[in-house]
């Protein structure tokens, strides 16, 4: 699914969010929600905060973007849960 993440300077970053099985030994087979490498979260973590009251920060220092904190809105996080995890 496609979303738009934003940074604290107002820049927008289109993201393709996907669900995949974890390839990691410590969580083999557990679903991951990927916002594009290196930003991946276990679905169980994403579910702990549903319904979202606050945005999810996906790049705190902005190192992979334009140098500002990047987040996904609470509304979009709820849609991610509903379309990729609960469905």
C-alpha positions in Angstrom: 0.0 0.0 0.0 1.1 3.6 -0.6 1.3 6.2 2.1 2.9 9.6 2.5 5.3 10.2 5.4 6.2 13.7 6.4 9.1 15.4 8.2 9.1 18.2 10.7 10.1 20.7 7.9 7.0 19.8 5.9 8.7 17.6 3.3 6.7 14.6 2.0 8.1 11.2 1.3 6.0 8.6 -0.6 6.4 5.1 0.9 5.3 1.7 -0.2 4.4 -0.3 2.9 4.5 -4.0 2.6 3.9 -7.1 4.8 6.4 -9.9 4.7 7.6 -12.9 6.7 10.6 -12.1 8.8 13.8 -13.5 7.4 15.6 -13.0 10.7 16.6 -16.0 12.8 15.2 -14.6 16.0 11.8 -14.0 14.6 11.6 -16.4 11.7 8.1 -16.4 10.1 6.7 -13.5 12.1 5.1 -10.9 9.9 7.1 -7.7 9.4 5.7 -4.4 8.2 8.3 -2.7 6.0 8.3 1.0 5.2 11.4 0.4 3.0 14.7 -0.9 4.3 15.9 -0.2 7.0 12.6 0.7 8.5 10.8 -2.6 9.5 8.6 -3.4 12.5 7.2 -6.6 13.7 3.4 -6.7 13.1 3.0 -7.4 16.9 4.7 -4.1 17.7 2.5 -2.2 15.3 -0.6 -3.8 16.8 0.3 -2.9 20.3 -0.4 0.8 19.5 -3.6 0.3 17.5 -5.7 2.4 17.3 -3.0 5.1 17.0 -3.2 8.3 19.0 0.2 9.7 17.8 2.2 9.4 14.6 4.9 6.7 14.3 8.4 8.1 13.9 10.2 6.1 11.2 13.4 8.1 11.0 14.2 10.1 14.2 17.3 11.9 13.0 16.2 12.1 9.3 19.5 10.4 8.3 17.8 8.5 5.4 15.7 11.5 4.3 16.5 15.2 4.4 17.8 15.6 7.9 14.5 16.1 9.8 12.4 13.7 11.9 10.1 11.7 9.6 6.8 10.2 10.8 3.7 8.4 9.6 0.4 9.9 10.8 -1.9 8.1 13.2 -4.6 7.9 10.6 -2.3 6.3 8.1 -1.0 3.9 10.7 -4.5 2.8 11.4 -5.0 2.1 7.7 -1.8 0.1 7.6 -3.1 -2.1 10.5 -6.5 -2.5 8.9 -5.3 -3.3 5.4 -2.1 -5.3 6.1 -2.4 -6.9 9.5 -6.1 -7.3 10.4 -7.4 -8.1 6.9 
